[in-house]
Amino acid sequence: MPGQNVTVLDVRWHGSTCVELTYKDEVGNPGNTLLYRDDEPRLELVTGSYLCSLDGDGHLFRLAAEATIH
């Protein structure tokens, strides 16, 4: 998707020069497109752009979750 990041859900090769890419856009809408070797220069791998972090303290989460139940 030009100008936006997508999350890749699935990649299926069709021969050795084409892949079918299934993705979600930034809003969460699913999409599907064919990409060829000629498309490679316009693609960019982006990492670390998560909407939330899952590296918090699990013990604190459990404590807070148990406190809301009682």
TIRO-2110 file (N, C-alpha, C; in Angstrom, 1 decimal):
// TIRO-2110
0.8, -1.2, 0.0, N, 1, A
0.0, 0.0, 0.0, CA, 1, A
0.9, 1.2, 0.0, C, 1, A
0.8, 2.0, -1.0, N, 2, A
1.7, 3.2, -1.1, CA, 2, A
1.4, 4.2, 0.1, C, 2, A
2.5, 4.6, 0.7, N, 3, A
2.4, 5.6, 1.8, CA, 3, A
1.9, 5.1, 3.2, C, 3, A
1.8, 3.8, 3.3, N, 4, A
1.4, 3.3, 4.6, CA, 4, A
2.0, 1.9, 4.9, C, 4, A
2.1, 1.6, 6.2, N, 5, A
2.6, 0.3, 6.6, CA, 5, A
1.4, -0.8, 6.6, C, 5, A
1.8, -2.0, 6.4, N, 6, A
0.8, -3.1, 6.4, CA, 6, A
1.4, -4.2, 7.3, C, 6, A
0.6, -5.0, 7.8, N, 7, A
1.0, -6.2, 8.5, CA, 7, A
0.8, -7.4, 7.6, C, 7, A
1.8, -8.2, 7.4, N, 8, A
1.7, -9.3, 6.5, CA, 8, A
1.1, -10.5, 7.2, C, 8, A
0.0, -11.0, 6.7, N, 9, A
-0.6, -12.2, 7.3, CA, 9, A
-0.2, -13.5, 6.6, C, 9, A
0.0, -13.5, 5.3, N, 10, A
0.3, -14.7, 4.6, CA, 10, A
1.0, -14.4, 3.3, C, 10, A
1.9, -15.2, 2.8, N, 11, A
2.6, -15.1, 1.6, CA, 11, A
2.6, -16.4, 0.9, C, 11, A
2.1, -16.5, -0.4, N, 12, A
2.1, -17.7, -1.2, CA, 12, A
2.8, -17.4, -2.5, C, 12, A
3.8, -18.3, -2.8, N, 13, A
4.6, -18.1, -4.0, CA, 13, A
3.7, -18.7, -5.2, C, 13, A
3.8, -18.0, -6.3, N, 14, A
3.3, -18.5, -7.6, CA, 14, A
4.4, -18.5, -8.6, C, 14, A
5.1, -19.7, -8.7, N, 15, A
6.3, -19.8, -9.5, CA, 15, A
7.5, -19.2, -8.7, C, 15, A
8.4, -18.6, -9.4, N, 16, A
9.6, -18.1, -8.7, CA, 16, A
9.7, -16.6, -8.9, C, 16, A
8.7, -15.9, -9.5, N, 17, A
8.8, -14.5, -9.7, CA, 17, A
7.6, -13.7, -9.2, C, 17, A
6.6, -14.4, -8.5, N, 18, A
5.4, -13.8, -8.1, CA, 18, A
5.0, -14.3, -6.7, C, 18, A
4.6, -13.4, -5.8, N, 19, A
4.0, -13.8, -4.6, CA, 19, A
2.6, -13.2, -4.4, C, 19, A
1.7, -13.9, -3.8, N, 20, A
0.4, -13.4, -3.4, CA, 20, A
0.5, -13.0, -1.9, C, 20, A
0.3, -11.7, -1.7, N, 21, A
0.5, -11.2, -0.3, CA, 21, A
-0.9, -10.9, 0.3, C, 21, A
-1.2, -11.5, 1.4, N, 22, A
-2.4, -11.2, 2.2, CA, 22, A
-1.9, -10.3, 3.4, C, 22, A
-2.6, -9.2, 3.6, N, 23, A
-2.2, -8.3, 4.6, CA, 23, A
-3.3, -7.6, 5.3, C, 23, A
-3.0, -6.8, 6.4, N, 24, A
-4.0, -5.9, 7.0, CA, 24, A
-3.3, -4.5, 6.9, C, 24, A
-4.2, -3.5, 6.6, N, 25, A
-3.6, -2.1, 6.5, CA, 25, A
-3.6, -1.5, 7.9, C, 25, A
-3.2, -0.3, 8.0, N, 26, A
-3.0, 0.4, 9.3, CA, 26, A
-4.3, 0.5, 10.1, C, 26, A
-5.5, 0.4, 9.4, N, 27, A
-6.7, 0.5, 10.1, CA, 27, A
-7.3, -0.9, 10.5, C, 27, A
-6.7, -1.9, 9.9, N, 28, A
-7.1, -3.3, 10.2, CA, 28, A
-7.9, -3.9, 9.0, C, 28, A
-8.1, -3.2, 7.9, N, 29, A
-8.8, -3.8, 6.8, CA, 29, A
-7.9, -4.8, 6.1, C, 29, A
-8.5, -5.9, 5.7, N, 30, A
-7.7, -6.9, 5.0, CA, 30, A
-7.5, -6.6, 3.5, C, 30, A
-6.5, -7.1, 2.9, N, 31, A
-6.2, -6.9, 1.5, CA, 31, A
-5.4, -8.0, 1.0, C, 31, A
-5.3, -8.0, -0.4, N, 32, A
-4.6, -9.1, -1.1, CA, 32, A
-4.1, -8.5, -2.4, C, 32, A
-2.8, -8.8, -2.7, N, 33, A
-2.2, -8.3, -3.9, CA, 33, A
-1.2, -9.2, -4.4, C, 33, A
-0.9, -9.1, -5.7, N, 34, A
0.2, -9.9, -6.3, CA, 34, A
1.4, -9.0, -6.4, C, 34, A
2.6, -9.5, -6.0, N, 35, A
3.9, -8.7, -6.1, CA, 35, A
4.8, -9.5, -6.9, C, 35, A
5.5, -8.8, -7.8, N, 36, A
6.5, -9.4, -8.7, CA, 36, A
7.9, -8.9, -8.3, C, 36, A
8.9, -9.6, -8.9, N, 37, A
10.3, -9.2, -8.6, CA, 37, A
10.6, -7.8, -8.9, C, 37, A
9.9, -7.2, -9.9, N, 38, A
10.1, -5.8, -10.3, CA, 38, A
9.6, -4.9, -9.2, C, 38, A
8.7, -5.4, -8.3, N, 39, A
8.2, -4.5, -7.2, CA, 39, A
9.1, -4.4, -6.0, C, 39, A
10.1, -5.3, -5.9, N, 40, A
11.0, -5.3, -4.8, CA, 40, A
11.7, -3.9, -4.4, C, 40, A
12.1, -3.1, -5.4, N, 41, A
12.7, -1.9, -5.0, CA, 41, A
11.8, -0.9, -4.2, C, 41, A
10.5, -1.0, -4.4, N, 42, A
9.6, -0.1, -3.7, CA, 42, A
9.1, -0.6, -2.4, C, 42, A
9.5, -1.8, -2.0, N, 43, A
9.1, -2.4, -0.7, CA, 43, A
10.2, -2.1, 0.4, C, 43, A
9.7, -1.9, 1.6, N, 44, A
10.5, -1.6, 2.7, CA, 44, A
10.1, -2.5, 3.9, C, 44, A
11.0, -3.1, 4.6, N, 45, A
10.7, -3.9, 5.8, CA, 45, A
10.8, -2.9, 7.0, C, 45, A
9.7, -2.8, 7.7, N, 46, A
9.6, -1.9, 8.8, CA, 46, A
9.3, -2.8, 10.1, C, 46, A
10.2, -2.6, 11.1, N, 47, A
10.0, -3.4, 12.3, CA, 47, A
9.9, -2.4, 13.5, C, 47, A
9.4, -2.9, 14.6, N, 48, A
9.3, -2.1, 15.8, CA, 48, A
8.2, -1.1, 15.8, C, 48, A
7.2, -1.2, 15.0, N, 49, A
6.2, -0.2, 14.9, CA, 49, A
4.9, -0.8, 15.5, C, 49, A
5.0, -1.5, 16.7, N, 50, A
3.9, -2.1, 17.3, CA, 50, A
3.0, -1.1, 18.0, C, 50, A
1.7, -1.3, 18.0, N, 51, A
0.8, -0.4, 18.6, CA, 51, A
0.8, -0.5, 20.1, C, 51, A
1.2, -1.6, 20.7, N, 52, A
1.4, -1.8, 22.1, CA, 52, A
2.6, -2.7, 22.4, C, 52, A
3.0, -2.6, 23.6, N, 53, A
4.2, -3.4, 24.0, CA, 53, A
3.7, -4.5, 24.9, C, 53, A
4.2, -5.7, 24.7, N, 54, A
3.9, -6.9, 25.6, CA, 54, A
5.0, -7.3, 26.5, C, 54, A
5.8, -6.3, 26.9, N, 55, A
7.0, -6.7, 27.7, CA, 55, A
6.9, -6.2, 29.2, C, 55, A
5.6, -6.0, 29.6, N, 56, A
5.4, -5.6, 31.0, CA, 56, A
5.6, -6.7, 32.0, C, 56, A
5.6, -6.3, 33.2, N, 57, A
5.7, -7.3, 34.3, CA, 57, A
4.5, -8.1, 34.5, C, 57, A
4.5, -9.4, 34.2, N, 58, A
3.4, -10.3, 34.3, CA, 58, A
2.8, -10.4, 35.7, C, 58, A
3.7, -10.3, 36.7, N, 59, A
3.2, -10.4, 38.1, CA, 59, A
2.3, -9.2, 38.5, C, 59, A
2.7, -8.0, 38.0, N, 60, A
1.9, -6.8, 38.3, CA, 60, A
0.6, -6.9, 37.6, C, 60, A
0.6, -7.4, 36.4, N, 61, A
-0.7, -7.5, 35.6, CA, 61, A
-1.6, -8.5, 36.4, C, 61, A
-1.1, -9.6, 36.8, N, 62, A
-1.9, -10.5, 37.6, CA, 62, A
-2.5, -9.9, 38.9, C, 62, A
-1.6, -9.2, 39.6, N, 63, A
-2.1, -8.5, 40.8, CA, 63, A
-3.2, -7.5, 40.5, C, 63, A
-3.1, -6.7, 39.4, N, 64, A
-4.1, -5.8, 39.1, CA, 64, A
-5.4, -6.5, 38.6, C, 64, A
-5.2, -7.6, 37.8, N, 65, A
-6.4, -8.3, 37.3, CA, 65, A
-7.1, -9.0, 38.5, C, 65, A
-6.4, -9.5, 39.5, N, 66, A
-7.1, -10.1, 40.6, CA, 66, A
-7.7, -9.1, 41.5, C, 66, A
-7.2, -7.9, 41.6, N, 67, A
-7.8, -6.8, 42.4, CA, 67, A
-9.1, -6.4, 41.8, C, 67, A
-9.2, -6.4, 40.5, N, 68, A
-10.5, -5.9, 39.8, CA, 68, A
-11.6, -7.0, 40.0, C, 68, A
-11.2, -8.2, 40.2, N, 69, A
-12.2, -9.3, 40.3, CA, 69, A
-12.9, -9.2, 41.7, C, 69, A
-12.1, -8.9, 42.7, N, 70, A
-12.6, -9.0, 44.1, CA, 70, A
-13.3, -7.7, 44.5, C, 70, A
END
